[in-house]
Amino acid sequence: MAAALDGGDVACIQLRLKGISDDDLRRATEILCPVAQDRDVAFIMNDRADLAAELGCDGVHVGQDDTPYAEARRQIGDDAIVGVTCKASRELAFEAGDAGADYVAFGAFFPSTTKQITTPADTNILSWWQEMMTVPCVAIGGITVDNCDKVIDAGADFLAVGGGVWNYDDGPAAAVRAFNEKTRG
């Protein structure tokens, strides 16, 4: 993870570990959170606002089946980042943005090995969001160096790139460099 973060600009890293105990999640956070924060990269926990607050994370990312936005905000506080998955729903995005979410996430845009896709998204939702709102949007789902131009051109402010970094043939640091080149190009 340190090598990936040292590869270029990274806004935040999300800890997404499903099916592990709270103690294992705490231990992973204790190890990984300082690696990110020492590099001025926000460390965000997936799903668990309660543990994010307890462990000093910079924020939390919640899905539609997780802690509701208002409760997540209450648990983690006003100064922390709270992002909300909105899948391919304009209505969910408006609700999250109006409620005060720091970002909304749309997707999945491409097939993903990280998560089962329940609602495929069209890139038009990114363009529409940019015209309507100032809350940043994140593109999620199967994004790689090879396919990211499509969501960048559509208006994604940020890219969520789990497998696109960790499975990159030349390694995670090279992936971060390649994504940086694409987003600056």
HUNORHU-V254251 format. One record per residue. RES is the residue in three letters. PSI is psi as a letter, one per 30 degrees, with the letter a starting at -180 (999 if undefined). Layout:
# HUNORHU-V254251
RES|PSI / RES|PSI
This chain:
# HUNORHU-V254251
MET|e / ALA|e / ALA|e / ALA|e / LEU|f / ASP|f / GLY|f / GLY|a / ASP|k / VAL|k / ALA|e / CYS|l / ILE|k / GLN|k / LEU|j / ARG|j / LEU|j / LYS|k / GLY|g / ILE|l / SER|l / ASP|e / ASP|e / ASP|e / LEU|e / ARG|e / ARG|e / ALA|e / THR|e / GLU|e / ILE|e / LEU|e / CYS|e / PRO|e / VAL|e / ALA|e / GLN|e / ASP|f / ARG|g / ASP|h / VAL|k / ALA|k / PHE|j / ILE|k / MET|k / ASN|k / ASP|e / ARG|i / ALA|e / ASP|e / LEU|e / ALA|e / ALA|e / GLU|e / LEU|g / GLY|g / CYS|l / ASP|f / GLY|a / VAL|k / HIS|k / VAL|k / GLY|l / GLN|f / ASP|g / ASP|a / THR|k / PRO|l / TYR|e / ALA|e / GLU|e / ALA|e / ARG|e / ARG|e / GLN|e / ILE|f / GLY|l / ASP|f / ASP|f / ALA|l / ILE|k / VAL|j / GLY|l / VAL|k / THR|k / CYS|g / LYS|c / ALA|g / SER|j / ARG|e / GLU|e / LEU|e / ALA|e / PHE|e / GLU|e / ALA|e / GLY|e / ASP|e / ALA|f / GLY|g / ALA|k / ASP|f / TYR|l / VAL|k / ALA|k / PHE|k / GLY|l / ALA|k / PHE|f / PHE|l / PRO|k / SER|k / THR|f / THR|e / LYS|k / GLN|k / ILE|k / THR|f / THR|j / PRO|k / ALA|k / ASP|k / THR|f / ASN|f / ILE|e / LEU|e / SER|e / TRP|e / TRP|e / GLN|e / GLU|f / MET|e / MET|l / THR|f / VAL|k / PRO|l / CYS|k / VAL|k / ALA|k / ILE|k / GLY|j / GLY|g / ILE|k / THR|l / VAL|e / ASP|f / ASN|g / CYS|f / ASP|e / LYS|e / VAL|e / ILE|e / ASP|f / ALA|f / GLY|g / ALA|k / ASP|e / PHE|l / LEU|k / ALA|j / VAL|i / GLY|d / GLY|f / GLY|f / VAL|e / TRP|f / ASN|g / TYR|k / ASP|e / ASP|g / GLY|l / PRO|e / ALA|e / ALA|e / ALA|e / VAL|e / ARG|e / ALA|e / PHE|e / ASN|e / GLU|e / LYS|e / THR|f / ARG|f / GLY|999
